Amino acid sequence: MSIFKKIQERLIPKPKTDNVTPIFPAMDKIRHEFVDFSTTYRIGILCYFTDFDAQDVIGNYKKKLEQFGYECDVLMYVDNKVIDPKIFLQTFSWEDLEKKTQIPHSPRTDRFIVKKYDLLFNLFFEDCPQLIHLANQSQARCRVGPFNEAVKGCSDILIPITDGNNLESLIIYINKTLNFKPYERKQI
């Protein structure tokens, strides 16, 4: 190194680029872990609206989990500008996305991200960036999804399904794998 370079380094400070805030928070701040499924209580379900039959399947599954004593929330992405009034589950659509980045940004989606679920079920098979973003940013302790390339990066536990991309069979395989039983409150 020349003497002029050494003098220049000492006299002229280097600009600091460490203070630049990233657009997305770093993924290592969110702590996902494998949980003891017998102690789970809060369950979140992310899904993609395909048709009204799939909505009925997810609604019935939510009711079954609530009958077992679990607290269960569903958030469904509807890929339309106008949401059909026949959809009875909690939804978000194009109106809830940021215009530039197309990332979900609404009170509904923000509540789903910050709520501390014990389990988050990714019940979608498509490559949907909005649902993948919600699953990645979720504060859930453990994320469960189908063994699928689209959902592989945002799931901690992958459930293999042999019946193709079928929602009913995915729910059956999740129940078999996690061995759900009625929730029993711990003794104080």
Summary of the structure (lengths in Angstrom):
residues: 188
radius of gyration: 21.4
end to end distance: 69.6
largest distance: 77.3
contacts: 488
relative contact order: 0.16
helix: 35%
strand: 16%
